[in-house]
Amino acid sequence: MRVVIDGLSIKTTQDLHRFLAEKLDFGPYYGYNLNALWDRLYRDVERPVELIWKNSEASKMALGSELFQVISGLLVDVMEDDASKEPEDRFTVQFE
């Protein structure tokens, strides 16, 4: 599955959580916080997932550099954890 985030529309963490919850079908019990995001991405989301964050600099400006770094780091950690798996079983992320 390919998911494209438009960074121009992600101005708050809630914007990101709502977008990902809808696109990746996190279900009704998703907690809308970073721990819940990690759990869903690490354990529950069916692979493969290719996440492309376009205009990521716009999100970085809106969220603040520190928070954006935490979120992007979480996404990269999930990708790195999947790196040894077969391509059809991987989560990947790229920032544009």
C-alpha positions as a printed NumPy array, in Angstrom:
array([[  0.   ,   0.   ,   0.   ],
       [  1.253,   3.453,  -0.867],
       [  0.263,   6.354,   1.388],
       [  1.157,   9.929,   0.478],
       [  1.016,  12.594,   3.175],
       [  0.814,  16.192,   2.006],
       [  2.815,  18.087,   4.588],
       [  0.868,  21.252,   3.809],
       [ -2.164,  19.642,   5.476],
       [ -0.333,  18.353,   8.584],
       [ -0.163,  21.256,  11.02 ],
       [ -0.768,  19.396,  14.295],
       [ -0.091,  15.925,  15.633],
       [ -3.847,  15.329,  15.584],
       [ -3.861,  16.057,  11.837],
       [ -1.23 ,  13.358,  11.377],
       [ -2.962,  10.842,  13.644],
       [ -6.331,  11.363,  11.925],
       [ -4.783,  11.025,   8.468],
       [ -2.824,   7.857,   9.249],
       [ -5.692,   6.303,  11.226],
       [ -7.951,   6.69 ,   8.203],
       [ -5.479,   5.66 ,   5.498],
       [ -4.037,   2.689,   7.4  ],
       [ -7.316,   1.645,   9.038],
       [ -6.153,   1.8  ,  12.664],
       [ -9.641,   0.952,  13.921],
       [-11.91 ,   2.498,  16.542],
       [ -9.603,   1.934,  19.514],
       [ -6.588,   3.844,  18.21 ],
       [ -5.212,   6.092,  20.968],
       [ -4.148,   9.09 ,  18.832],
       [ -0.746,   9.434,  20.502],
       [  2.818,   8.486,  19.601],
       [  2.831,   5.281,  21.651],
       [ -0.329,   4.124,  19.893],
       [  1.167,   5.086,  16.528],
       [  4.248,   2.979,  17.236],
       [  2.101,   0.031,  18.283],
       [ -0.054,   0.182,  15.158],
       [  2.845,   0.636,  12.747],
       [  5.11 ,  -1.891,  14.427],
       [  2.568,  -4.64 ,  15.111],
       [ -0.733,  -4.179,  13.345],
       [ -0.438,  -2.562,   9.923],
       [ -0.409,  -5.05 ,   7.083],
       [  2.723,  -4.822,   4.954],
       [  3.95 ,  -3.643,   2.556],
       [  3.502,   0.048,   3.329],
       [  5.298,   2.793,   1.444],
       [  4.783,   6.098,   3.261],
       [  5.788,   9.213,   1.332],
       [  5.664,  12.515,   3.217],
       [  5.615,  15.264,   0.579],
       [  6.225,  18.844,   1.668],
       [  7.642,  17.484,   4.915],
       [  9.404,  20.787,   5.596],
       [  5.996,  22.491,   5.843],
       [  4.971,  20.002,   8.528],
       [  8.288,  20.507,  10.294],
       [  7.662,  24.26 ,  10.425],
       [  4.085,  23.818,  11.679],
       [  4.842,  21.109,  14.254],
       [  8.173,  22.495,  15.361],
       [ 11.53 ,  20.941,  14.665],
       [ 11.721,  18.944,  17.901],
       [  8.297,  17.303,  17.577],
       [  8.813,  16.62 ,  13.878],
       [ 12.122,  14.941,  14.729],
       [ 10.385,  12.666,  17.245],
       [  7.679,  11.698,  14.739],
       [ 10.051,  11.204,  11.816],
       [ 12.396,   9.247,  14.076],
       [  9.559,   6.914,  15.05 ],
       [  8.726,   6.301,  11.382],
       [ 12.374,   5.656,  10.523],
       [ 12.695,   3.274,  13.492],
       [  9.782,   1.2  ,  12.172],
       [ 11.392,   1.165,   8.718],
       [ 14.77 ,   0.118,  10.121],
       [ 13.141,  -2.647,  12.122],
       [ 11.618,  -4.01 ,   8.899],
       [ 14.839,  -3.662,   6.859],
       [ 15.825,  -7.317,   7.197],
       [ 12.424,  -8.562,   6.022],
       [ 11.414,  -9.434,   2.485],
       [ 10.359,  -6.365,   0.437],
       [  6.696,  -7.397,   0.531],
       [  6.864,  -7.416,   4.347],
       [  8.386,  -3.967,   4.858],
       [  7.305,  -0.552,   6.019],
       [  9.242,   2.207,   4.272],
       [  9.156,   5.97 ,   4.644],
       [ 10.639,   8.817,   2.655],
       [ 10.532,  12.541,   3.273],
       [ 10.347,  14.932,   0.355]])
